[in-house]
Amino acid sequence: MLTRPAPVAEQPPAVRRVRVSAAVALVSGILLAGAFPRIGIWPLALLSVGGLSWAVDGRRSRTGAWLGFVYGLGFFVPLLHWTGIYVGPVPWLLLATAEAGFMAALGAVLPVLQRLRGAPVWIACAWVLQEALRDRLPFGGFPWGRLAFSQADSPLRWFIALGGAPLLTFVVALAGATLLPVVAAALARDWPRAAVRFAVPVAVVVAGLLAMFPVNGFAPSGHPGPALHIALVQGSVPDRGLAFEDRAGQVLANHIAQTRKLAEEVAAGTTPQPDLVIWPENSSDLDPYLDAPVAAEISAVVKEINAPVLVGAILQGPGADHRRNAGILWSPTTGPGATYIKRHPVPFAEYLPLRSIATRVSSAAKLVTQDMVAGHGNGLLQGGPAPIGDVICFEVAYDDLVRSSVSAGAQLLVVQTNNATFGHTSETYQQLAMSKLRAVEHGRSVLQVSTTGASAVINAKGEVVTESHALFEPAILTSAVQPVTGLTIADELGDWPEYVLSLLALAALGWAIVRSRRDHEPAAPDEMVHR
């Protein structure tokens, strides 16, 4: 006699809702990764914020924390995949997991804030607070993946000139968080309320679109100077991942050859005489201060081009176990002059804060035999045709490092970078997006030059004027660029927008906790009598 299989027990609605919330959190995190280059569909950032808000709505903080962690993994694992190209998956996944921990904290906070009136405002403030912490902790922080950095091609990008990246993050999060009450009102068929709530993100986007027209209103308070002819030299390196420096002098030879080619074009009259030539980070893979023949080679080609050359070089010392990442302004008449030393070396890549642990986690960590020493100052380089603000590689992600040189008088911004160790990945395009936003934020042209690409000249509107295309191919870019004086509103305000928005998040959280405890206090005996 055949027996029927026992019926499968139906899952309780609460369990089903948790699983749906986890799926929504994961998908929302993936959507946020899609808002960044190379996919770069900026509206996905708004949908992502709304998705996370929906997933944690009505949850306890403990549940919100693990949903936020799931969201963080969905975001950071694909976003940061380039960190594991040559060092293996362990460092990549450890970094993604650590960054997801900040999203777990955000997920724990959001359910509390969403009980307050004006919840989208407090949610947006919490996003700013989360990024402020992530930008600083641990080991100086890792700002990659801020909401603001997904908006390089968005009409919302103009907000960065008013309050920097924190304000742009706030605007994106506010528009995204408003989607939750809009959807809730629509599901309840409360169309008037849905329409009113929908008006908020629409108004934010429209404000960004309108800001595209009165651009001069966001421009620096000073005036543009005479145009300069700038040349960026992308010499390329052997496409060998972490081993690109194995052949000593090859990277320098590539950049000398391309600069000499540029000098020949100038002599032939096919290219204008440059006022400034910029080489990328690590363009001299030998220390010109310790190697006299190297210094002589650089001096010779600088005289040939007859213009100052900003040389990226790795300098040895102080001591045998240390080195410095430098930009040296090399004059055709006086030789090496003003020097910038990278102020924020990358932990576990340029120095090992936990060397014994790092070398156990990844054998590639053993390649970092010398610790990079941080420089000081404001990043301003004098001695060229205009004051230059220099940052090196990942430093473009740090608000204060870029702003410091502008506040000191930089009229052009330079990003020297070496993307060879990330291969043919989206890292270089994510970095380029940050450079485009920095141009809008500070109202200045940004000159990003890489050993391998993408190198680009970016105008003050955040538009790419000219760029290299194929990675790991030599390129010479020339363009007329106008130096600019004065400060934008974002420069004038500095860190204050971030401080104010973060404090508002803390204040709202404190008020929500106090109110929740007050609502759950048992009623006094005399109150119960009157009920």
Helices and strands as residue ranges (DSSP letters): H 13-34, H 43-56, H 61-79, G 81-84, H 89-113, H 119-134, G 147-150, G 155-159, H 160-187, H 191-211, G 215-218, E 228-234, G 241-243, H 250-268, E 276-278, H 292-305, E 309-316, E 322-331, E 335-341, H 355-361, G 363-367, E 371-372, E 380-381, E 388-392, G 393-397, H 399-407, E 412-417, G 420-422, H 427-442, E 446-450, E 456-458, E 464-467, E 475-481, H 489-493, H 496-520, H 525-530
